[in-house]
């Protein structure tokens, strides 16, 4: 009988699924209207940032699920522990007061778009006008540094599509958004736009975490370095943008 139980115990151990990183799951917050970085395609999360998050998690043996919503909701998901991290957040001093960041994996260049038919040519033409876009973008922070931000009213929108649509409808005179987003939406919507100003030398983009997640940050930095060295990160950048924006980024 004793031998029977020893044999049974041995068989149970053989059949038991070992605890491993593969058993671990993480959740990632992403925006729903930010193509080609984060958007919905055929009912599923898609975009450059989504692919980078999947690749990093695969390196770590983590299964990842995506919580997709309006950007402000996504920020609150991270703040209140509803998701483990956010993909594709531009790093700046304002956000660093609230979140921790991994090493950057890309750059974005914020710009101010206007309709192609607009007669505006300088930022001064925007004074006293309404423009659409996210709060605390590089452009707005630059205007704050220049002391002119109070002369321009920024109407926050739920998505970049809405920001572009309001501009086309004449409810705003310009829209702030990354260059690639503006170009993608203009092509998708069949409209003609031009860049009024492009003061952003390139804002670093990283995964955002709460400040109490140092171990997850360490692991993600390790995975980012690995996919950078393997060429996977460049391959994803080429897939979505046709060029590499990873050169010159800081490493962990």
C-alpha positions as CSV (number, residue, x, y, z in Angstrom):
1,X,0.0,0.0,0.0
2,X,2.8,2.3,0.8
3,X,4.4,1.6,-2.6
4,X,1.1,2.4,-4.2
5,X,0.8,5.8,-2.7
6,X,4.5,6.6,-3.5
7,X,3.8,5.6,-7.2
8,X,0.5,7.6,-7.2
9,X,2.3,10.7,-5.8
10,X,5.0,10.3,-8.4
11,X,2.5,10.2,-11.2
12,X,0.7,13.2,-9.9
13,X,3.9,15.2,-9.9
14,X,4.6,14.1,-13.4
15,X,1.2,15.3,-14.6
16,X,1.1,18.5,-12.6
17,X,1.6,21.6,-14.6
18,X,4.8,23.4,-13.3
19,X,4.5,27.0,-12.2
20,X,6.3,29.1,-14.7
21,X,6.2,32.5,-16.4
22,X,4.0,31.0,-19.0
23,X,1.3,30.7,-16.4
24,X,1.5,34.5,-15.7
25,X,-0.8,37.0,-17.3
26,X,-0.6,40.8,-17.6
27,X,-2.9,43.4,-18.8
28,X,-2.0,46.3,-21.0
29,X,-4.0,49.5,-21.5
30,X,-4.2,51.0,-25.0
31,X,-6.2,53.7,-26.7
32,X,-8.9,52.9,-29.2
33,X,-8.5,55.8,-31.7
34,X,-4.8,56.4,-32.2
35,X,-3.8,54.7,-35.6
36,X,-1.4,53.5,-36.6
37,X,-0.1,53.1,-33.0
38,X,-3.2,51.9,-31.2
39,X,-6.6,51.3,-32.7
40,X,-9.2,48.6,-33.5
41,X,-8.9,46.5,-36.6
42,X,-11.6,43.9,-37.4
43,X,-12.8,44.1,-33.8
44,X,-9.3,43.4,-32.3
45,X,-6.6,45.6,-30.8
46,X,-4.0,46.5,-33.5
47,X,-1.1,48.9,-34.1
48,X,2.6,49.4,-33.6
49,X,2.4,49.7,-29.8
50,X,0.2,46.7,-29.6
51,X,2.7,44.6,-31.5
52,X,5.6,45.8,-29.4
53,X,3.7,45.0,-26.2
54,X,3.0,41.5,-27.5
55,X,6.6,40.9,-28.5
56,X,7.9,42.1,-25.2
57,X,5.5,39.9,-23.2
58,X,6.3,36.9,-25.4
59,X,10.0,37.4,-24.6
60,X,9.1,37.3,-20.9
61,X,6.8,34.3,-21.3
62,X,3.8,36.4,-20.3
63,X,0.3,36.2,-21.8
64,X,-1.0,39.7,-22.4
65,X,-4.6,40.9,-22.7
66,X,-5.5,44.4,-23.8
67,X,-7.9,46.8,-22.2
68,X,-8.9,49.4,-24.8
69,X,-10.7,52.7,-24.2
70,X,-10.4,56.4,-24.5
71,X,-7.0,57.7,-23.5
72,X,-8.1,59.4,-20.3
73,X,-9.8,56.2,-19.2
74,X,-6.7,54.2,-20.0
75,X,-4.6,56.5,-17.7
76,X,-7.1,55.9,-14.9
77,X,-6.9,52.2,-15.4
78,X,-3.2,52.2,-14.6
79,X,-3.5,54.7,-11.7
80,X,-6.1,52.5,-10.0
81,X,-4.5,49.1,-10.8
82,X,-7.0,48.0,-13.5
83,X,-4.1,47.3,-15.9
84,X,-0.5,46.4,-15.3
85,X,1.0,48.8,-17.8
86,X,0.2,51.2,-20.7
87,X,1.8,50.9,-24.1
88,X,3.0,53.8,-26.1
89,X,3.0,56.7,-23.7
90,X,5.1,59.7,-24.6
91,X,7.6,60.5,-21.8
92,X,7.6,64.0,-20.4
93,X,8.2,65.7,-17.0
94,X,4.5,66.2,-16.3
95,X,3.7,62.5,-16.7
96,X,6.8,61.4,-14.8
97,X,5.3,62.9,-11.7
98,X,2.5,60.3,-11.9
99,X,4.0,57.3,-13.7
100,X,7.2,55.3,-14.0
101,X,8.6,54.5,-17.5
102,X,10.6,51.7,-19.1
103,X,13.4,52.5,-21.5
104,X,12.0,54.1,-24.7
105,X,11.4,52.0,-27.7
106,X,10.4,54.6,-30.3
107,X,9.9,58.3,-30.9
108,X,7.0,60.4,-32.0
109,X,7.0,63.8,-33.5
110,X,4.0,65.9,-32.5
111,X,2.8,68.5,-35.0
112,X,0.0,71.0,-35.6
113,X,-2.1,70.1,-38.6
114,X,-4.4,72.5,-40.5
115,X,-6.6,72.0,-43.5
116,X,-4.6,72.3,-46.8
117,X,-6.8,75.3,-47.7
118,X,-5.9,77.2,-44.5
119,X,-4.2,80.5,-44.8
120,X,-2.5,80.1,-41.5
121,X,1.3,80.1,-41.6
122,X,2.6,80.7,-38.1
123,X,1.7,79.8,-34.5
124,X,0.6,83.4,-33.9
125,X,-2.3,82.8,-36.4
126,X,-3.7,80.4,-33.8
127,X,-4.0,83.0,-31.0
128,X,-7.5,83.3,-29.8
129,X,-8.6,80.3,-31.8
130,X,-9.8,76.8,-30.8
131,X,-7.6,73.8,-31.7
132,X,-8.2,70.1,-30.9
133,X,-5.8,67.6,-29.4
134,X,-4.6,65.8,-26.2
135,X,-3.7,67.8,-23.1
136,X,0.0,67.9,-22.1
137,X,1.3,67.1,-25.6
138,X,4.9,68.2,-26.5
139,X,3.4,71.1,-28.4
140,X,1.4,72.4,-25.5
141,X,4.3,72.0,-23.1
142,X,6.4,73.9,-25.6
143,X,3.8,76.7,-25.7
144,X,3.8,76.8,-21.9
145,X,7.6,77.2,-21.9
146,X,7.2,80.0,-24.4
147,X,4.4,81.6,-22.3
148,X,1.9,81.6,-25.1
149,X,-0.3,78.7,-24.1
150,X,-3.0,80.9,-22.6
151,X,-3.5,82.6,-25.9
152,X,-4.7,79.3,-27.5
153,X,-7.6,77.2,-26.4
154,X,-7.1,73.5,-26.7
155,X,-10.3,71.4,-27.0
156,X,-9.6,67.9,-25.7
157,X,-11.1,65.1,-27.8
158,X,-11.7,61.5,-27.1
159,X,-9.9,60.3,-30.2
160,X,-7.6,61.6,-32.8
161,X,-10.3,60.9,-35.4
162,X,-12.6,63.3,-33.6
163,X,-9.9,65.9,-33.4
164,X,-9.3,65.7,-37.1
165,X,-13.0,65.6,-37.9
166,X,-13.8,68.7,-35.9
167,X,-11.0,70.5,-37.7
168,X,-12.4,69.5,-41.1
169,X,-15.9,70.6,-40.0
170,X,-14.5,74.0,-39.1
171,X,-15.2,73.7,-35.4
172,X,-11.5,74.1,-34.7
173,X,-8.8,75.6,-36.9
174,X,-6.0,73.1,-36.2
175,X,-5.3,69.8,-34.6
176,X,-2.3,68.5,-32.5
177,X,-1.3,64.9,-33.1
178,X,1.8,62.9,-34.0
179,X,2.9,63.2,-37.6
180,X,2.2,59.5,-38.4
181,X,-1.2,59.7,-36.9
182,X,-2.2,62.8,-38.8
183,X,-0.9,61.4,-42.1
184,X,-2.7,58.1,-41.5
185,X,-6.0,59.7,-40.6
186,X,-5.9,62.1,-43.5
187,X,-5.4,59.3,-46.0
188,X,-8.0,57.1,-44.3
189,X,-10.6,60.0,-44.3
190,X,-9.8,61.2,-47.8
191,X,-8.9,64.7,-46.7
192,X,-6.0,67.1,-47.5
193,X,-4.1,68.6,-44.6
194,X,-0.7,70.2,-44.1
195,X,1.7,70.6,-41.2
196,X,1.6,74.2,-39.8
197,X,4.4,73.7,-37.3
198,X,6.5,70.7,-36.3
199,X,8.6,71.9,-33.3
200,X,9.0,68.4,-31.8
201,X,12.5,66.9,-32.2
202,X,11.0,63.6,-31.2
203,X,9.3,62.6,-27.9
204,X,10.5,59.3,-26.5
205,X,7.8,56.7,-26.2
206,X,7.8,53.9,-23.6
207,X,5.7,51.6,-21.5
208,X,4.2,53.4,-18.5
209,X,3.9,51.7,-15.1
210,X,2.9,52.7,-11.6
211,X,5.8,53.7,-9.4
212,X,5.4,50.5,-7.2
213,X,6.4,48.1,-10.1
214,X,10.2,48.1,-10.2
215,X,10.5,44.4,-10.9
216,X,8.1,44.5,-13.9
217,X,10.0,47.5,-15.2
218,X,13.3,45.7,-14.9
219,X,12.0,42.7,-16.8
220,X,10.4,44.8,-19.5
221,X,13.6,46.7,-19.9
222,X,15.5,43.5,-20.3
223,X,13.0,42.3,-23.0
224,X,13.2,45.6,-24.8
225,X,16.9,45.4,-25.0
226,X,16.7,41.8,-26.4
227,X,14.2,42.7,-29.1
228,X,16.2,45.7,-30.0
229,X,19.4,43.6,-30.4
230,X,17.6,40.9,-32.3
231,X,16.2,43.3,-34.9
232,X,12.5,42.5,-33.9
233,X,11.9,46.1,-32.9
234,X,13.2,47.5,-36.2
235,X,11.1,45.0,-38.1
236,X,7.9,46.2,-36.3
237,X,8.8,49.8,-37.0
238,X,9.4,49.0,-40.7
239,X,6.1,47.1,-40.8
240,X,4.0,50.0,-39.5
241,X,5.9,53.1,-40.8
242,X,8.3,51.9,-43.5
243,X,11.3,53.3,-41.6
244,X,13.1,52.9,-38.3
245,X,12.6,55.4,-35.5
246,X,14.6,53.4,-33.0
247,X,18.1,54.8,-33.6
248,X,19.6,56.9,-30.9
249,X,17.2,55.8,-28.2
250,X,18.5,55.4,-24.7
251,X,19.0,51.8,-23.5
252,X,18.3,50.6,-19.9
